[in-house]
């Protein structure tokens, strides 16, 4: 009698992506002790092209396309993603079958010695980030800063700071914590200063929509409260047509059965910014996200987004 096939997890090869995949594997083994699991590390186009911004090379989907192809070709059964890297529209062949409990969604400022806050950075300080969302909000708070493109894995980015090329960098708190680098965080930026990316801090597990047995296995890992806030944020971005070319941010919080959602659309240089807040029943999370997007579009964000798309 043939042994059952192992559950194969497609993952990027970065240290953080491998940590996330191993974490999901450990949770699945705990939930299903007899389950055999193996990792399928893959290189994505987003990992290979490091000399240009994500906006210039096509957006966040470049981090997951190869993983989805592996699932379609039956070389993998599931893929593990940072949900901030997953476009608002998932191809119809796939589904995000489970999401784990959200980690800290905030952005972290990692600065050279002697700097304790964003306000402490000297004029024209060199700040590294690959995110137009972070760039826009940094410029809005500190228009005097010099912002430089920063790509590569977490270790590569930290080396550029440590070598003195940069005075500070911005990274996600969640990724630093998962890699055991929490001590490198100078300060966690208040969402009022830098609103997080849609889905930041959330690990999602994708599988083929026609693979019912795998989807059922993954339900043991589903975190309903995280799904609720994620649905609101992704509905917001989806209605706006959000991409890496568009500085879009959203942060949802769940308190009892009330959902609190803040959204933002900005110009890359921070000169124009549209932000608003909405709250309502957690049962209507996706509707709240769409409603908040409509509100910002009516206020002028629609024209700004069209300008960014055609620039």
N, C-alpha and C positions, 0 to 999 in steps of 0.2 A: 504493500500500500504506500503510495507516494505521500511524503510529508507536505503539509500545507505550505503554500508560498508565503514568504515573509511580507510584512507590510513595508513598502519601500518609500522612504521620505526624501523627496527632492529638496535640496537646499543649496544656497550659494556657498562659496568656499571661504568667505571671510570668517574670522574668529567669532564675531558676534552672531552671524547667521548659523554657524555650526553649534554655538551654545544654545541658540533657540531651538534648533532641531533636536539636539540631545535632550533638552528640557522637555520637549513634547514627547519624545520617545520614552523618557523616564515616567512621565505621567501616564502614558498609555500602558506601559508595562505594569504599573501599579493598579490601573483600572482593569486590565485584562492580563493576568499573570501568565497565561499560556501563549501569549502573542509573541511571535518572532518578528523583530524589527531590524531593518538595516537602512543606513543612510546612503543617498545617492548625491554626492557633491557635484555641482555643476558650475561652470563659469558663465556669467551673463554678460551681455553687451555693456550694461551699466557699470560692471566691474572692470571691464577691459579698457574702456575709454575714459581716461582720467585727466586729460588736458583741456577739457571743455566743461562748461556747466551742464547740468541735466537739461535745462531749458533749451540749450543749443543742440543737444543730440537727440531730443525726442521725448523727454519726460520720464516719469517714474516707472512706466510700464517696462522699461528696458531692464529692470531688475528681476522681472518675473516671467518674461516671455519664454525663455528657454526651459523654465521649470514647468510651465503649462504644456509646452511641446512634449516634454518627457512624459507627462501624464497621458496626453493624447496618444502617444506611441506605445503606451503600456510599459514604459521603462521605469515608471514611478507611479505610486498610488495616491500620494498626497504631497502637498508642498507647504512649507512653513514660511510665513511672511511676517515682517513688520508691517502692520496695516497702514502705516503712513506711506509705504511704498506701493500700495495697491490702488490703481486708478478707481475713480468713483464707479465706473461701469465695468463690471466683471463679464467676460465673454459668456454667452449663454450656455456653453458646454460645461461651465464650471460653477461652483458655489463655494462660499466661505462657510464651511459646514460647522465650524466651532471657533469660538474666540476664548482666550484665556483671560483671567482677571487682569484688569489694567494695572500697569505699574505707573510710577510718577510720570505724568504727561508733560511736565515742564521742560523748558530749555535750560541748559547749564552754561554759565560763563566760566571758562577756564582761563585764568589770566596769569601773567608773569608775577613774580614776587613783588610785594608792596602794594598790590591792587586788591581791594576787598569788595568793591562794588563797581557796577557799570559807570557810575558817576565819577569814580576815581581815575578812570582812564584819561591820560593826557590828551590834549587836542592833537588831531591827526594820527592818533594811535591806529596801528594796523590790526584789523580784526579779520579773521578767516572764517568763511562760511560758504557752503555751496547752495544755500537756500535763499531764493528771492523773498520768501516770506520773512525769514529772519532779517535779511538785508533791509527790507522796507521798514520794518519796525525799529531796527537799530538806527537807521537814518532819521526816522521820525523822533526818536528820543535823543539822538546825538548826531545832528547833521554834520558835525565837524570830523567825524571818524573817517578813516580810510579803509574801505572794505575790499578784501581780496578773495578771489575764488579759492576754495579749499575743497579738494576732492580726495578720495582714497579711504581706506579703512580707518578705524579709530586710532590705531597705533601710529599710522602714517601722519595723521593730522596732529596728534600730540607731539610727534617728533619735530614738526615744523615750528610749533610753539617753543619747545624746549631748546631748539637750535638758535632761537633769537630772531628767526625770520618774521615772526608775528608777535604782537603784544598780548593778544588774547584770541580765543576761538570760541565758537558756539557749537555745542553738541547736545544730544538728547540725554536728559538725566537717566532715563530707563536703560539705555545702552551702556552707559558708564557703570551703572550699578550692576548690571548683569555680567559685565566683564571684571568685576572686582576693582573698579577704578573710581569708586565713589569719592575717595579721598582727594581726587584731583579737582573736584568741583569747587570753584571759588564761591559761587553764589547761584542759587536756583532762582531764575528770573520769574517774578510775579507775572501771571497771565495778563495783568493790566498793562505790563510793559512789553511783553512778547507773548502774544497768544499762540498756543501750540498748533502744530500741524494736525490736520484731520487724522484721527486714528493713532496719534503718537502715544507710545507706551503700550499698545495692544499687539499681542501676537495672535495671528489668525491662521487657521488651517484650511487649505483649499483642497477640494477633490473634484472629480468629474461628477456632474449632476446625475449621470446614469448609474453611478456606482452606489447603490442603496446600502449595501452591506458595510462598506467603508464609512459612509455617512453615519450609519447607526453606531459603529464603533466609536466615532468621534464625539458622540453626544455626551459621553461621560466627562468630557473636558469643557463643555459649554458653560460659560459664566453669564447668566441672564442679565445682570445689571450692566455688565460691560457691553453686551450686545445692544442694550437699550441706548446707551450714550453713543455708541459707535454708529448705530442706525441714524441717529439724529445728525451727527456730524457728516456722515457720508451722503445723506440726502441733501444736506445744505450744499456740499461741494458738487454733487451730481447736478443739482438744478442750475448751478452757476456755470457748469461745464468746466470745473476746476482742473487745472493741470500744472505742471512745473513752470509753465510760462506765465502763470497767473499767481501772484502773491495772495493766496487765500488761506485763512486760518479759521478754526472753530474749536470750541471747547464746551463740552456738555458735562453737567454734574447732576447726579441723581440724589435727591433728598426725599426720603419716604417714597411717595408715589408721584413726586413733582420733579419734572425735568427742567433744568436751567441751562439755556444754550446761548452762548455768545459767538458771534460770527464777525469776520473781518475780510474786506477786500481792499487791497492797497496798490498804489503805483510803486514800481520797484525802487524809486528814489525816495519814497516816503512822503512826497509832496502832497499826494491826495490819498485819503484814507476814508473808507466807509465802514462803520462798525455799529452794531446794534445788539440788543439782548431780548430774549423771549423766554417765557416759561409757560408750562402747561402740563397736562397729564402725561405720565410716562407711557401710557398706552398709545399715545399719538406721536411717538418720537420722530418717525420719518416725516409725518405731516408738519411737525414743528420745524424741522430742518428746512423743508421746502418753503414754508411760510416766511421764515427768517430770510432766506435767499431772495424771495420775491420782494420783501421789504427793502433790502439793500439795493436790489436792481432798480426799483422805483426811485430810490434816492439818488441814483447816478452811477451805481456800480456797473450797470449793464453797458453803458457807454464806455466806461473805462476798460472793461473786459474785452469789448469789441476792438478797441484801439490796440490793446496788448496782443490780441490774436492776429491782427493784420499788420502789426509793426514789422 
